[in-house]
Amino acid sequence: MIRAFLVCFFLLLSSGIISAQIAVQGDKVYTMAGKTFSPGVVLLKGEKIEAIGSPKDITIPSEYRLMKAAVVIPGLVDAHSVVGLSGILNSRHDQDQLEKSAPMQPELRAIDAYNGRDPLISWIRQFGVTTVHTGHAPGALVSGQTMITKTIGNSVEENILVSTAMVAATVGEGAMSSEGSPGTSSKVIAMLRSELLRVQNIQNQRTLKTEEKDSPPPSRNLRDEVWEKILNRDIPLLVTAHRHQDILSALRVAKEFNIHVILDGVADAYLVINELQEAKISVILHPTMARANGERENLSMETASILQKVGIPFALQSGYEAYVPKTRVVLFEAAIAAAYGLSFEEALASITISAAKILGVQERVGSLEVGKDADLALYDGDPFEYTTHCTGVIINGQVVSEEAH
């Protein structure tokens, strides 16, 4: 009986149904909540952070498992990715990030395509990525919805944070169809405005009909329901735009319809700094090392530091790549941004707390604070050094990756 109980207990523990009690000790602990401990201790109980501080202030209980590292940081937050929809094999059967049958399909849900078992997810997790904002990719006028999830679990329901986070749209060359509609930048914006106006008119008509007695309830329309959420500012429209004229067009649409727009990519951001400041827009910046071609021909590796200096909220992303393995690693993108003007903590914020704030999940992830999710990444040196290894990853209090070097 005792043996059977122990077997069941350890099975539950390994599956994450029961979380262990863990103490993480680091030579440096960057909380990203305004304080760095040198050294520091983080106590994890169940799925949450129980305590954090210096070793002289925190006594590690004897029953807690002790893990040590040179540097401890919050689990990394990838502000925009396509992992889980775009798979590691780059074959037709694991590429669900872009539906090309129509230019505008906001009703497509990321949760209906996300594959939590894809090896690409565990691959990015081993670098310390614990939360991803993923979903339909740029490449269509409106490609579909995005979601926010942890990088563990076999099914989408297990560790999802936000099932419908944003709706992904593209303006400029990336939205243009080889079939010819839309075929120019002005057509792209005209189609987007027309759709917003159409649903806005439906809302106005419904308001008038509510004053009439015995009016039948309206029939459901999946596409219109999504647009209404955007018009009501319930969810943001994530607009990928790189050239300065396309960025300005996106800002005009946001102002005209008073919708919450988050800009994505924005290679030419440094050319429209004043307009971005005036619009109070948040930016999910292109990967620092993205290829400088096509619409990104004017990109600069210093854009992150420029946005930081003028106070425009931004986060870095892994982005969408049209080749294997369809993703970059935000840890390396932030490291290069640090080499081009950001301080260490500013670069780290762009893939932790700043990303969490832009995504609206800062109450759970992005920093090490009591009561937040127990998501940590452990390293044997400076995380931004190429020779450093990620020696441990903890998500929701579970050790999901561990290496000795």
Summary of the structure (lengths in Angstrom):
residues: 405
radius of gyration: 22.4
end to end distance: 39.3
largest distance: 73.1
contacts: 1436
relative contact order: 0.16
helix: 30%
strand: 24%
